[in-house]
Structures are given as C-alpha cells and as structure tokens.
C-alpha cells in the first residue's frame, strides 16, 4: 500500500509541475520523501532480517521468493522515482528557459 502511495505521489507531483505550479510541488514532495524513505528502508530490513534468514532455516523457496518479489517491487519504485525526478527537473528547466526567452 505504501509503495502505491509513493507512486501516486509521484504522479501527483508530475501533474502539479506540468500545470506550471512548481511552487506547490512541496505539498506532494514532502509526503513522497517520507513514504519513499520509510517504505524502501522497511523493504530492505524485511529482506535482510526476515526473508533471507527464513530461507536459511529450511523454508528456502518461500524465503527466496519473498525476498525476490520484494526486491523487484523496490527496484520498480526506484525506477519510477528516478524517472519522475528526471522529468520534474527537465520540465522546470524548460519552463525557466521559456520564461527567459520571452
């Protein structure tokens, strides 16, 4: 649920910046930073503290499956975050260049 919230906040921030309201982007960036940090940290701790020890104790398939799926979801969110930041910076710099040309 938290990963989905992070993706929704990325989309919301993209919409705000695309509308030319970059000064209001902090309204979604602050919760996004909190949700992304806590969720990705919890995912890492879940893999290292729960799933991998479970795989070593005898439930190898379940432990490795859970660790792999969690890592895949974390990588997907990381790709979305990086792509969103790239689009935000590109959009903001395009807006500044357009304003200076006028």
C-alpha atoms as one frame of an Amber mdcrd trajectory, in Angstrom:
protein
   0.000   0.000   0.000   2.798   2.408   0.838   4.578   1.717  -2.444   1.369
   2.512  -4.288   1.056   5.728  -2.279   4.584   6.681  -3.311   3.762   6.105
  -6.967   0.560   8.147  -6.617   2.528  10.997  -5.034   4.998  10.874  -7.947
   2.112  11.152 -10.388   0.557  13.979  -8.371   3.822  15.892  -8.292   4.231
  15.409 -12.033   0.751  16.802 -12.654   1.399  19.814 -10.406   4.700  20.624
 -12.128   3.240  20.034 -15.605   0.473  22.519 -14.825   3.143  25.156 -14.184
   2.587  25.204 -10.441   6.038  24.029  -9.383   5.960  26.262  -6.312   3.225
  23.988  -4.898   5.114  20.757  -5.580   6.329  20.649  -1.966   2.781  19.656
  -0.965   3.355  16.234  -2.533   7.164  16.085  -2.346   7.336  16.140   1.453
   4.990  13.151   1.917   6.684  11.406  -1.023  10.093  11.743   0.618   8.743
  10.343   3.880   6.812   7.464   2.301   9.620   6.501  -0.072  12.285   6.573
   2.633  10.342   4.598   5.209   8.937   2.064   2.750  12.203   1.327   0.971
  14.021   1.073   4.310  11.350  -1.290   5.626  11.610  -3.367   2.458  15.374
  -3.684   2.853  15.035  -4.621   6.518  12.323  -7.125   5.652  14.592  -8.810
   3.119  17.671  -8.912   5.340  16.020  -9.596   8.708  13.056 -11.799   7.764
  13.174 -13.397   4.339  16.822 -14.382   3.973  17.046 -15.872   7.489  13.815
 -17.764   6.713  15.465 -19.162   3.589  18.466 -20.317   5.607  16.330 -22.043
   8.258  14.715 -24.504   5.884  11.935 -22.678   4.058  14.250 -21.836   1.192
  11.635 -21.462  -1.529   9.356 -19.189   0.483  12.199 -17.063   1.818  13.894
 -16.534  -1.535  10.582 -15.968  -3.314   9.526 -13.274  -0.834  12.951 -11.639
  -0.937  12.997 -11.628  -4.737   9.486 -10.222  -5.100  10.158  -7.529  -2.521
  13.393  -6.558  -4.269  11.634  -6.400  -7.649   8.955  -4.096  -6.258  11.596
  -1.882  -4.637  13.522  -1.673  -7.917  10.340  -0.722  -9.799   9.624   2.071
  -7.331  13.238   3.232  -7.610  12.939   3.387 -11.403   9.690   5.361 -11.116
  11.276   7.781  -8.621  14.364   8.373 -10.770  12.279   8.815 -13.928   9.927
  11.209 -12.147  12.791  13.322 -10.791  14.318  13.436 -14.275  11.014  14.606
 -15.770  10.495  17.178 -12.990  13.909  18.737 -13.453  13.515  18.742 -17.234
  10.102  20.387 -17.014  11.237  23.035 -14.508  14.344  23.926 -16.545  12.269
  24.091 -19.768   9.882  26.467 -18.054  12.756  28.693 -16.881  14.332  28.741
 -20.350  10.986  29.609 -21.949  10.415  32.445 -19.480  13.850  33.938 -20.083
  13.330  33.911 -23.866  10.143  35.943 -23.543
